[in-house]
């Protein structure tokens, strides 16, 4: 108990870091695993192909 009283700043910093990690990043939900891959797969929309034809003078 005496160590906590003497090192209260260190305890406060460690507690703050733990709280930020648990609640600061999307309220505790980390995007890992199958659900995150499924969400990113649904958001990907293929772009339209670019028009790579070169206009010729003959046409």
Legacy VTK file of the C-alpha trace (Angstrom):
# vtk DataFile Version 3.0
C-alpha trace
ASCII
DATASET POLYDATA
POINTS 59 float
0.000 0.000 0.000
2.874 2.332 0.752
4.324 1.730 -2.723
1.044 2.861 -4.334
1.022 6.038 -2.233
4.619 6.820 -3.183
4.148 6.011 -6.887
0.622 7.273 -7.506
1.662 9.041 -10.707
2.920 5.791 -12.218
-0.280 4.005 -11.172
-2.340 6.817 -12.721
-0.420 6.651 -16.019
-0.690 2.853 -16.269
-4.394 2.981 -15.396
-4.974 5.694 -18.001
-3.191 3.689 -20.675
-5.268 0.615 -19.855
-8.495 2.650 -19.986
-7.527 4.248 -23.303
-6.759 0.843 -24.764
-10.027 -0.690 -23.623
-12.391 2.218 -24.255
-10.577 4.627 -26.551
-10.387 2.462 -29.648
-13.988 2.032 -30.760
-15.281 1.435 -27.238
-13.372 -1.787 -26.745
-14.131 -3.417 -30.095
-10.998 -4.242 -32.056
-11.448 -5.142 -35.701
-9.832 -8.547 -35.884
-10.906 -11.846 -37.305
-13.614 -12.947 -39.702
-16.028 -10.082 -39.017
-13.462 -7.443 -40.003
-12.545 -9.315 -43.185
-16.220 -9.672 -44.081
-16.815 -5.922 -43.594
-13.835 -4.917 -45.718
-14.834 -7.387 -48.440
-18.331 -5.886 -48.600
-16.985 -2.325 -48.852
-14.690 -3.067 -51.779
-16.315 -2.037 -55.026
-14.317 -2.680 -58.166
-13.461 0.448 -60.104
-14.556 0.815 -63.694
-11.824 -0.198 -66.110
-9.879 2.717 -67.487
-10.169 3.520 -71.162
-6.703 2.560 -72.335
-7.391 2.733 -76.072
-5.257 5.187 -77.979
-7.224 7.125 -80.572
-5.810 6.410 -84.007
-5.665 8.889 -86.826
-7.090 6.321 -89.270
-10.455 6.049 -87.561
LINES 1 60
59 0 1 2 3 4 5 6 7 8 9 10 11 12 13 14 15 16 17 18 19 20 21 22 23 24 25 26 27 28 29 30 31 32 33 34 35 36 37 38 39 40 41 42 43 44 45 46 47 48 49 50 51 52 53 54 55 56 57 58
